[in-house]
Amino acid sequence: MTEEIIIAGFGGQGVLSMGKILAYSGIMQDQEVSWMPSYGPEMRGGTANVTVILSDSRISSPIIQEFDTAIILNQQSMDKFEPMVKPGGLLIYDPNGITRHPVRKDIAIYQVEAAEEAARTKNPRTFNMIVLGAFLKVKPIVKLDNVIKGLEKSLPERHHNLIPVNKEAILKGMELAKKYS
Amino acid sequence: MAELKLMKGNEAIAEAAIRCGCDGYFGYPITPQSEIMETLMARQPWDETGMVVLQAESEVASINMVYGGAACGKRAMTSSSSPGISLMQEGITYIAGSELPCLIVNVVRGGPGLGTIQPAQSDYFQAVKGGGHGDYKLIVLAPASVQEMYDFVDLAFELAFKYRNPAMILSDGVIGQMMEKVQIGDYKPRLTDEEVVKRYGSWATTGKPSTRERNIITSLDLDANSQELFNLKLLKKYAEIEKNEIRFEEISCTDAEYLLVAYGSSSRICQKTVDLAREKGIKVGLLRPITLYPYPYGAIQKLVPQLKGILAVEMSAGQMVEDVRLAVNGKVPVLHYGRMGGVIPTPNEVLKVLEDKLIKG
């Protein structure tokens, strides 16, 4: 099994840390992982993205131009990455702030109202975990237990008190995943 | 105790430095390698192993601090990215001319000039063909994974001390910024002056005992004849390095009719190209030089009789390809493919060039 994922949105949405938690979850189930961020002017100017690959075998190129899954959190990323999802692949996005919705007919498309949920619970920093939950509902490539272990590994110990909140957010995201087309 | 961690390539360099008994790091921040010093500062190894970490006022100062540390027989290192490495060239040639061991890490970005902050491999010539003035060589290691970023720090120091020669890790923004699993090794203790003398001989300025003449570290010799003798001594050393230290990896080369040659991040991209090409029934292999100096000319030569053509892939206008051509000596066509300025080629792009230019062309 190899899953090639792009997560893309604005800086500050937790795009890179969502990828890191996913990568750690992969390690927890003995997979090979790679995490390749954008670090150029786009990071300094707003958008951020990260390519995460989880695989049962050695990962060749960490740089790819076709993805099994695209997790998209702003319009610029929609424009850029919708065409790069493999036929039969998955696109999952938060419709908040999206003006042009995806049009591909050969991929599965899901929505998750993560920004709305994070605002409703007054816990904006759980936004990325809600999105992650929705993704894992549609594609359970890592077990929830391993995600929690991944959180433990990627969060500094002083933040471990936040793990239950994050777990709740993941579970909420699983409920919120909604098929779009 | 070995443990498994998810780390950026740059963080792996820092962790490896602490654990391999490095005595001092001297550097100046520049993207895409600033995490090396950031990690060192956060880890505060001066409390743990006694390793010194210092942000110098410039790259020129950094390399000269390394020069001083190395002269005392210490494991001293610096890191930078392309424009910063250019600033260090004077210091590097002095260190080579003084026959001192040290580690320089270059996490390459696009050039020339200030260029861009994205990954490139356009410092190959600078790393393996000189960079500074005079006849000298660096031992150059090219990691292709975060694990190798970690492993090569100790290896580079070992080789540097074995040959009393500066070593360079030539990486780039891809390997520096990406995260992968890393097997973290045990701590190696920092060596005392006595241990340095015992292990590597008494060339270092560790304080003169009454039992030997004073050690002089210099790269200056005003007598042309004795300078030439020194140059010949260097050549002999380089011949030893070329005999003993060539490292490379072959992937799917046994039955290959076409060969990709690529190092560092380009070799990762080419691994995927090999997979894609093999799915289409094209017999292609990959040769990945791990040491760029000494270069694996012989390994390429050995494959030439079975090959119809070679494609050298690097993120530059075509630098390493010259060494591939030297190895092949005109016996089969050698093409170059590369992107520049921080653009990273994709596996499919390389496959298309392989099919359209090398196989059909």
Contacts between the chains, C-beta under 8 A, distances in Angstrom:
chain1	res1	chain2	res2	distance
A	20	B	6	7.0
A	20	B	179	6.9
A	23	B	6	5.7
A	23	B	179	6.2
A	24	B	6	5.5
A	27	B	4	6.6
A	27	B	6	6.0
A	27	B	181	5.8
A	32	B	180	8.0
A	32	B	181	6.9
A	33	B	6	7.0
A	33	B	179	7.7
A	33	B	180	6.6
A	33	B	181	6.2
A	34	B	178	6.0
A	34	B	179	7.1
A	34	B	180	5.3
A	35	B	6	7.2
A	35	B	178	6.3
A	35	B	179	3.8
A	35	B	180	7.4
A	36	B	174	7.0
A	36	B	177	7.1
A	36	B	178	4.4
A	36	B	179	7.8
A	37	B	177	6.0
A	37	B	178	7.6
A	39	B	31	7.3
A	39	B	32	6.1
A	39	B	117	7.4
A	39	B	118	8.0
A	39	B	173	7.1
A	39	B	177	5.1
A	40	B	116	7.5
A	40	B	117	5.9
A	40	B	118	5.1
A	40	B	342	7.0
A	41	B	117	7.6
A	59	B	180	7.8
A	60	B	268	6.0
A	60	B	269	7.8
A	60	B	271	3.6
A	60	B	272	4.0
A	60	B	274	7.8
A	60	B	275	6.2
A	60	B	347	7.6
A	61	B	268	5.0
A	61	B	269	4.6
A	61	B	271	6.4
A	61	B	272	3.8
A	61	B	346	7.9
A	61	B	347	5.2
A	62	B	174	6.8
A	62	B	178	5.2
A	62	B	180	7.8
A	62	B	265	7.9
A	62	B	268	6.1
A	63	B	174	6.7
A	63	B	265	7.6
A	63	B	268	7.6
A	63	B	269	6.1
A	63	B	344	5.1
A	63	B	346	6.6
A	64	B	272	7.5
A	64	B	346	7.1
A	64	B	347	7.1
A	65	B	346	4.6
A	65	B	348	6.7
A	153	B	6	7.2
A	154	B	6	7.3
